[in-house]
């Protein structure tokens, strides 16, 4: 429960930083405020609190997207999908299993960053030692550092050019709205590169099986049906899951 609370709080802090929304504790709406609004009164604090509450719920609904797009989840799930398609097992492992593996690997990889955010930003903020703005800046530091390590300079230059930001002297000058899309397309490119490498050995098996069937005159027999056991055997012999997961994790170092 503590881990779930900390992850939710981290995601909330990230979203508040990106949107620049300041949230105050909502006040309970009253009929007096509604009557005052109808009568033209300027006291509409109840309605302001309701709007702030609506913004908060919107931010929480976007938290899964933040988890997917600002962490290692994107690369992991794409590589696992490529692996399943390369083997040709259709829906095995099922989508729920692949998403579960990707989520827990993401938690494993992002745990040091989450611990750093909790120690340097969340705990001081909860203790009242720092303000909201300072806590948000401190919380985004480890996240930005992680994304900078995985982002290619060419992708950052692309979005800097689109945003018409000409001069950047240091990494701290790059805004988060530029860093996030740069990180996403860099992750997509890296995942597709790994997926291409994964396809090669299984493609060789498919070509050998198809050529053998053609030479034997068995053109009506689907090559995929024959090659699947051989691809599974190859994957088991090289301890595929251990190898793939190890390579994915090491790609973030």
C-alpha positions as CSV (number, residue, x, y, z in Angstrom):
1,X,0.0,0.0,0.0
2,X,2.9,2.4,0.8
3,X,4.5,1.7,-2.6
4,X,1.2,2.3,-4.4
5,X,0.6,5.5,-2.6
6,X,4.1,6.8,-3.4
7,X,3.8,5.9,-7.1
8,X,0.5,7.7,-7.3
9,X,1.8,10.7,-5.5
10,X,4.9,10.8,-7.8
11,X,2.7,10.6,-10.9
12,X,0.5,13.4,-9.5
13,X,3.5,15.6,-8.9
14,X,4.8,15.0,-12.4
15,X,1.4,15.9,-14.0
16,X,1.1,19.1,-11.9
17,X,4.5,20.1,-13.0
18,X,3.8,19.6,-16.7
19,X,0.4,21.3,-16.7
20,X,1.5,24.1,-14.4
21,X,-1.7,23.7,-12.4
22,X,-1.7,24.7,-8.8
23,X,-4.2,22.8,-6.7
24,X,-5.7,23.9,-3.5
25,X,-7.7,21.8,-1.1
26,X,-11.3,21.8,-2.3
27,X,-14.0,23.4,-0.2
28,X,-17.4,21.7,0.2
29,X,-19.9,23.4,-2.2
30,X,-22.7,25.2,-0.4
31,X,-26.2,26.4,-1.5
32,X,-25.2,29.9,-0.3
33,X,-22.5,30.0,-3.0
34,X,-25.0,28.8,-5.6
35,X,-27.6,31.4,-4.6
36,X,-24.9,34.1,-4.6
37,X,-23.9,33.2,-8.1
38,X,-27.5,33.3,-9.3
39,X,-28.0,36.7,-7.6
40,X,-24.8,38.0,-9.3
41,X,-22.6,37.8,-6.2
42,X,-18.8,37.8,-6.7
43,X,-18.3,35.1,-4.1
44,X,-17.9,32.1,-6.3
45,X,-15.1,30.4,-4.4
46,X,-17.2,27.2,-4.3
47,X,-17.2,27.1,-8.1
48,X,-13.5,27.7,-8.3
49,X,-12.9,24.7,-6.0
50,X,-15.2,22.6,-8.1
51,X,-13.2,23.5,-11.2
52,X,-10.0,22.7,-9.4
53,X,-11.4,19.3,-8.3
54,X,-12.4,18.6,-12.0
55,X,-8.8,19.4,-13.1
56,X,-7.4,17.1,-10.4
57,X,-9.6,14.2,-11.6
58,X,-8.5,14.9,-15.2
59,X,-4.8,14.8,-14.2
60,X,-5.4,11.5,-12.4
61,X,-7.0,10.0,-15.5
62,X,-3.9,10.9,-17.5
63,X,-1.6,9.3,-14.9
64,X,-1.4,5.9,-16.9
65,X,-0.3,7.8,-20.0
66,X,2.4,9.5,-17.9
67,X,3.6,6.1,-16.6
68,X,3.7,4.8,-20.2
69,X,5.3,7.7,-22.0
70,X,7.9,9.0,-19.4
71,X,9.3,5.7,-18.3
72,X,10.9,2.5,-19.7
73,X,7.5,1.0,-20.4
74,X,7.2,1.9,-24.1
75,X,10.5,0.3,-25.1
76,X,9.8,-2.9,-23.1
77,X,6.3,-3.5,-24.4
78,X,7.2,-2.9,-28.0
79,X,10.2,-5.3,-27.8
80,X,8.1,-8.0,-26.2
81,X,5.4,-7.6,-28.9
82,X,8.1,-7.9,-31.6
83,X,9.3,-11.0,-29.9
84,X,5.9,-12.6,-29.9
85,X,5.3,-11.8,-33.6
86,X,8.8,-13.1,-34.5
87,X,8.2,-16.4,-32.9
88,X,4.7,-16.6,-34.5
89,X,2.8,-17.7,-31.4
90,X,-0.1,-15.3,-32.2
91,X,-1.7,-14.6,-28.8
92,X,0.8,-16.5,-26.6
93,X,1.8,-15.0,-24.2
94,X,-1.5,-13.0,-24.1
95,X,-1.6,-9.2,-24.0
96,X,-2.3,-9.1,-20.3
97,X,0.9,-11.1,-19.5
98,X,3.1,-8.9,-21.7
99,X,1.7,-5.8,-20.2
100,X,2.2,-7.2,-16.7
101,X,5.8,-8.1,-17.5
102,X,6.4,-4.7,-18.9
103,X,4.8,-3.0,-15.9
104,X,6.9,-4.9,-13.3
105,X,10.1,-4.4,-15.3
106,X,9.2,-0.7,-15.4
107,X,8.8,-0.6,-11.7
108,X,12.1,-2.5,-11.3
109,X,14.0,0.0,-13.5
110,X,12.3,3.1,-12.1
111,X,12.5,2.1,-8.4
112,X,15.8,4.0,-7.8
113,X,14.4,7.1,-9.4
114,X,11.1,6.8,-7.4
115,X,13.1,6.4,-4.2
116,X,15.2,9.5,-5.0
117,X,12.0,11.6,-5.7
118,X,10.4,10.3,-2.5
119,X,13.5,11.2,-0.4
120,X,14.3,14.6,-2.0
121,X,10.9,16.0,-2.9
122,X,7.9,14.1,-1.5
123,X,9.0,13.7,2.1
124,X,10.2,17.3,2.5
125,X,7.0,18.5,0.9
126,X,4.8,16.4,3.2
127,X,6.9,17.6,6.2
128,X,6.4,21.2,5.2
129,X,10.1,21.9,4.7
130,X,9.7,23.0,1.0
131,X,7.0,24.6,-1.0
132,X,5.0,23.1,-3.8
133,X,7.0,24.8,-6.6
134,X,10.4,23.7,-5.2
135,X,9.1,20.2,-4.6
136,X,7.9,20.0,-8.2
137,X,11.2,21.2,-9.6
138,X,13.1,18.7,-7.4
139,X,10.8,15.8,-8.4
140,X,11.3,16.4,-12.1
141,X,15.1,16.4,-11.8
142,X,15.6,12.6,-11.6
143,X,12.9,12.0,-14.3
144,X,14.5,14.5,-16.7
145,X,17.9,13.0,-16.1
146,X,16.6,9.5,-16.9
147,X,15.0,10.8,-20.1
148,X,18.1,12.7,-21.2
149,X,20.2,9.6,-21.0
150,X,17.8,7.7,-23.3
151,X,17.1,10.5,-25.8
152,X,19.0,11.1,-28.9
153,X,20.4,14.6,-29.6
154,X,18.9,14.6,-33.1
155,X,15.4,14.1,-31.7
156,X,15.9,16.9,-29.2
157,X,17.1,19.2,-32.0
158,X,14.0,18.4,-34.0
159,X,11.6,19.5,-31.3
160,X,13.7,22.5,-30.4
161,X,13.5,23.6,-34.0
162,X,9.7,23.0,-34.1
163,X,9.3,25.0,-30.9
164,X,11.5,27.7,-32.4
165,X,13.9,27.6,-29.5
166,X,17.2,28.7,-31.0
167,X,19.8,28.9,-28.2
168,X,20.2,26.3,-25.6
169,X,23.4,26.5,-23.5
170,X,22.8,23.5,-21.2
171,X,20.4,20.7,-20.6
172,X,18.6,22.6,-17.9
173,X,17.5,25.1,-20.5
174,X,15.5,22.5,-22.5
175,X,11.9,22.6,-21.4
176,X,10.0,19.5,-20.4
177,X,7.5,20.0,-23.2
178,X,10.4,19.5,-25.7
179,X,12.1,16.6,-23.8
180,X,9.0,14.4,-23.5
181,X,8.2,14.0,-27.2
182,X,11.9,13.7,-28.0
183,X,12.2,10.9,-25.4
184,X,9.2,9.1,-26.9
185,X,10.4,9.0,-30.5
186,X,13.9,8.0,-29.3
187,X,12.3,5.1,-27.4
188,X,10.3,4.0,-30.4
189,X,13.4,4.0,-32.6
190,X,15.4,2.0,-30.1
191,X,12.6,-0.5,-29.6
192,X,12.3,-1.0,-33.4
193,X,16.1,-1.6,-33.7
194,X,15.9,-4.3,-31.0
195,X,12.9,-5.8,-32.7
196,X,14.7,-6.0,-36.0
197,X,17.6,-7.9,-34.4
198,X,15.1,-10.3,-32.8
199,X,13.4,-11.1,-36.1
200,X,16.6,-12.2,-37.9
201,X,17.2,-15.7,-36.3
202,X,13.5,-16.6,-36.5
203,X,13.3,-15.4,-40.1
204,X,16.2,-17.7,-41.0
205,X,14.3,-20.6,-39.6
206,X,11.2,-19.7,-41.6
207,X,13.2,-19.4,-44.8
208,X,14.9,-22.8,-44.3
209,X,11.6,-24.5,-43.6
210,X,9.9,-22.8,-46.6
211,X,12.7,-23.8,-48.9
212,X,12.7,-27.4,-47.6
213,X,8.9,-27.7,-48.2
214,X,9.2,-26.2,-51.6
215,X,11.9,-28.7,-52.6
216,X,9.8,-31.6,-51.4
217,X,6.8,-30.3,-53.3
218,X,4.7,-29.7,-50.2
219,X,3.5,-26.3,-51.3
220,X,0.1,-26.7,-49.7
221,X,1.5,-27.2,-46.2
222,X,1.8,-23.9,-44.3
223,X,5.5,-23.3,-43.5
224,X,4.6,-21.5,-40.3
225,X,3.0,-24.7,-38.9
226,X,6.3,-26.6,-39.4
227,X,8.7,-23.8,-38.3
228,X,6.9,-22.9,-35.1
229,X,8.2,-25.9,-33.1
230,X,11.8,-25.3,-34.3
231,X,11.5,-21.6,-33.3
232,X,10.2,-22.6,-29.9
233,X,13.0,-25.1,-29.5
234,X,15.6,-22.5,-30.4
235,X,14.1,-20.0,-28.0
236,X,14.2,-22.6,-25.2
237,X,17.7,-23.8,-25.9
238,X,19.2,-20.3,-25.7
239,X,17.1,-19.5,-22.6
240,X,15.3,-16.8,-24.5
241,X,13.4,-15.1,-21.7
242,X,16.5,-14.7,-19.6
243,X,18.5,-13.4,-22.5
244,X,15.8,-10.9,-23.8
245,X,14.9,-9.5,-20.4
246,X,18.6,-9.1,-19.5
247,X,19.3,-7.3,-22.8
248,X,16.3,-5.0,-22.3
249,X,17.4,-4.0,-18.8
250,X,21.0,-3.5,-19.8
251,X,19.9,-1.2,-22.7
252,X,18.8,1.4,-20.1
253,X,22.2,1.5,-18.3
